[in-house]
Amino acid sequence: MENLEQRIQKVEERNKKVEIDKAWEISWTRRILLTFFTYLSVGVYLWAIGILNPWLNAIVPAAAFMISTLTMPFFKKLWLKIFHRSSSLVAILVLAVTLFGGVLEVRAHVPFGEYAGTHVVRFVPEPRSPFTGELVKMKFYLRDLRGFAPEEGVLVAVSIEEVFEDGREQQVFSAEPKGITEIGLYEMEYTFSKSGFYRIGYEFWEAAKPDAVREATFEMQVREAQERNGIEMILALVLAAALGFAVGRLWGRPV
């Protein structure tokens, strides 16, 4: 009899623990904390790689995470009510994806970058977050909307402007027009002497049509060389904390 009472008591305790865990999973406290830490981690990452307005841009993924936590229960109920009981709708979705696959395939060939009329320009700086006095290798890839490089006879001119806090711009570099390679690549090197925000202008046109100029612009942040140590220290601390937590979990001693 005592064993039966003990078993019943254990079951009740387990059920109570399950109810507490479930309440925590759907609580606003958990959602707000996860949203805050998502915003914080994304903001630090964007700041470390030199993205413009990192804390403003970090709002988007944090807000998306919060929206997903609010809408997932609705979609779960919808799935249980419709998709889980009927496989016909799944077949319809598969058919729809197949029918529109051609459009999706064409869009997949377009490289990620800035649209410039009927073309797309992709800017790849090395390093992506440069410091003053550091040689930056800039690569520009030009493709049409089908993903193909343009034919020969395309000229490119690149300019660099410093953007001040009050919105003023001052040109610091302007390259002479030069033809691109067969794969639509234009390369150049530049060393920034001052920290700040810069706007990279990319203009291109066909040699036979010099008046039909199209352009794309890109933004870049250049940091003082002294900031490199601070960024490396922050990243090292984050990595050390992650490793410490993993080791503690592995040894059964949560940090």
C-alpha positions in Angstrom: 0.0 0.0 0.0 2.8 2.4 0.9 4.6 1.5 -2.4 1.4 2.4 -4.3 1.1 5.7 -2.5 4.7 6.5 -3.2 4.3 5.7 -6.9 1.2 7.9 -7.0 3.1 10.7 -5.3 5.9 10.4 -7.8 3.5 10.5 -10.7 1.9 13.7 -9.3 5.3 15.3 -8.8 6.3 14.4 -12.3 3.0 15.8 -13.7 3.5 19.0 -11.7 7.1 19.3 -13.1 5.8 18.8 -16.6 3.2 21.5 -16.1 5.8 23.9 -14.8 8.1 23.2 -17.7 5.2 23.7 -20.1 4.2 27.0 -18.5 7.8 28.1 -18.8 8.0 27.2 -22.4 5.0 29.4 -23.3 5.7 32.2 -20.8 6.3 35.8 -21.8 9.4 35.8 -19.6 11.1 33.1 -21.7 10.1 34.8 -24.9 11.4 38.2 -23.9 14.7 36.8 -22.6 15.3 34.8 -25.8 14.4 37.9 -27.9 16.8 40.0 -25.9 19.7 37.6 -26.1 19.0 37.1 -29.9 19.2 40.9 -30.3 22.3 41.2 -28.2 24.2 38.4 -30.0 23.3 39.5 -33.5 24.1 43.1 -32.6 27.6 42.2 -31.3 28.2 40.1 -34.4 27.1 42.8 -36.8 29.3 45.3 -34.9 32.3 43.0 -35.0 32.2 42.6 -38.8 31.6 46.3 -39.5 28.0 46.4 -40.6 26.5 49.9 -40.7 24.0 50.6 -37.8 24.5 47.2 -36.2 22.1 47.7 -33.3 19.4 49.0 -35.6 19.8 46.1 -38.0 19.8 43.6 -35.1 16.1 44.5 -34.5 14.9 42.6 -37.5 16.1 39.1 -36.5 15.0 39.6 -32.9 11.6 40.8 -34.0 11.3 37.9 -36.4 12.1 35.5 -33.6 9.4 37.0 -31.4 6.8 36.8 -34.2 7.7 33.2 -34.8 7.1 32.3 -31.1 3.7 34.0 -31.2 2.5 32.4 -34.4 3.9 28.9 -34.1 1.0 27.7 -31.8 -1.5 28.8 -34.5 0.4 27.0 -37.3 0.7 23.9 -35.1 -3.0 23.7 -34.6 -3.5 24.3 -38.3 -1.1 21.4 -39.1 -2.8 19.1 -36.7 -6.2 20.0 -38.1 -5.4 19.8 -41.8 -2.0 18.5 -42.9 -1.7 15.8 -40.3 -5.0 14.2 -41.3 -4.8 14.7 -45.1 -1.9 14.0 -47.4 -3.7 15.5 -50.4 -2.8 19.1 -49.5 0.8 18.1 -49.2 0.6 16.7 -52.8 -0.9 19.9 -54.0 1.9 21.9 -52.5 4.5 19.7 -54.1 2.8 20.1 -57.4 2.7 23.9 -57.0 6.5 24.0 -56.3 7.1 21.8 -59.3 5.1 24.1 -61.6 6.9 27.2 -60.4 10.2 25.5 -60.3 11.4 27.1 -63.5 10.9 30.6 -62.1 12.7 29.6 -58.9 15.5 28.1 -60.8 16.0 31.3 -62.9 16.0 33.4 -59.7 18.5 31.1 -58.1 21.1 31.9 -60.8 21.1 35.6 -59.9 23.9 36.2 -57.5 23.3 38.1 -54.3 24.1 41.8 -54.7 22.8 45.2 -55.7 20.5 45.5 -58.6 21.5 48.0 -61.3 18.9 48.0 -64.0 19.1 44.7 -65.9 22.2 43.6 -64.0 23.3 42.6 -60.5 26.6 43.8 -59.0 28.2 41.8 -56.2 30.9 43.5 -54.0 33.4 41.3 -52.2 36.0 43.2 -50.1 38.9 41.3 -48.5 39.0 41.8 -45.6 35.3 42.5 -45.1 35.8 44.7 -42.1 39.1 46.6 -42.8 41.2 48.7 -40.5 43.1 51.9 -41.3 46.4 51.2 -43.0 45.3 47.8 -44.2 45.4 46.9 -47.9 41.8 46.1 -49.1 41.3 44.0 -52.2 38.0 44.8 -53.8 36.3 42.5 -56.2 33.1 43.4 -58.2 31.2 40.7 -60.1 28.7 41.8 -62.8 25.9 39.4 -63.9 22.7 39.8 -65.8 19.4 38.6 -64.2 20.0 35.1 -65.7 23.3 34.8 -63.9 25.5 35.2 -66.9 28.5 37.5 -67.3 28.1 40.3 -69.8 29.7 40.2 -73.2 33.0 42.0 -73.9 33.0 45.7 -74.3 31.8 46.7 -70.8 33.7 49.5 -69.0 33.8 50.0 -65.3 34.7 53.0 -63.1 34.8 52.9 -59.3 34.8 55.8 -56.9 35.1 56.0 -53.1 33.4 58.7 -51.0 33.7 59.4 -47.3 30.4 59.8 -45.6 30.3 62.2 -42.6 27.8 62.1 -39.7 26.0 65.2 -41.0 25.3 63.5 -44.3 28.0 65.2 -46.3 30.1 63.3 -48.8 33.6 63.8 -50.0 35.2 61.9 -52.8 38.6 60.4 -51.8 39.3 58.2 -54.8 38.2 57.8 -58.4 39.5 55.1 -60.8 39.9 55.4 -64.5 37.4 53.4 -66.5 38.7 49.9 -67.2 37.3 46.8 -69.0 36.1 43.8 -67.0 37.3 40.2 -67.5 35.5 37.4 -69.3 33.8 36.3 -66.1 32.5 39.8 -65.4 35.1 40.6 -62.7 36.6 43.9 -61.9 39.4 44.1 -59.3 41.2 46.9 -57.5 43.2 47.6 -54.3 43.0 50.5 -51.9 44.3 51.5 -48.5 42.1 53.6 -46.2 44.1 56.1 -44.1 41.1 57.3 -42.1 38.4 55.5 -40.1 34.8 56.1 -40.8 32.0 55.2 -43.2 32.6 55.1 -46.9 30.4 54.7 -50.0 31.7 52.7 -52.9 30.3 53.6 -56.3 30.4 51.2 -59.2 29.5 52.5 -62.6 29.4 50.5 -65.8 28.4 51.0 -69.4 29.0 49.5 -72.8 31.8 51.0 -74.8 29.4 51.5 -77.8 26.8 53.2 -75.5 28.8 55.6 -73.2 25.6 57.6 -72.3 23.8 54.5 -70.9 25.5 54.5 -67.5 24.2 52.2 -64.7 25.5 52.2 -61.2 25.3 50.4 -57.9 26.5 51.7 -54.5 27.9 49.8 -51.5 28.7 51.0 -47.9 31.7 50.0 -45.8 33.0 50.9 -42.4 36.7 51.3 -41.7 37.9 51.0 -38.1 41.0 52.4 -36.4 43.8 49.9 -36.2 43.7 50.1 -32.4 40.2 48.6 -32.3 41.4 45.3 -33.7 42.7 44.1 -30.3 39.4 45.0 -28.6 37.3 43.1 -31.1 39.6 40.1 -30.9 39.4 40.2 -27.1 35.5 40.2 -27.2 35.4 37.3 -29.6 37.9 35.4 -27.5 35.8 35.9 -24.4 32.6 34.8 -26.1 34.4 31.7 -27.4 35.9 30.9 -24.0 32.4 31.3 -22.3 30.9 28.9 -24.9 33.7 26.4 -24.4 33.3 26.6 -20.7 29.6 26.0 -20.8 30.1 23.0 -23.2 32.7 21.4 -20.9 30.5 22.0 -17.8 27.6 20.3 -19.5 29.8 17.5 -20.7 31.0 16.8 -17.2 27.6 17.2 -15.6 28.5 20.4 -13.9 26.5 23.2 -15.6 28.2 26.5 -15.4 
